[in-house]
């Protein structure tokens, strides 16, 4: 097999991979319960999103029955 005419230099390869680095996860506070959650996601602890309940949490349902 033939050999490539010109290899990419080490710095050029690393510059090409610079955008692949992991980024920090940005967290917001839930306005209802104050726990950390991802932006634009329903709170997994209280089930609220955008001021209304969108998920029924099992532990919360058990507490209401007692």
Secondary structure, DSSP 8 states (H G I E B T S, - for coil): ----SS---HHHHHHHTGGGS-----EEE-TTT--EEETTS--TTT-EETTEE-S--HHHHHHHH-
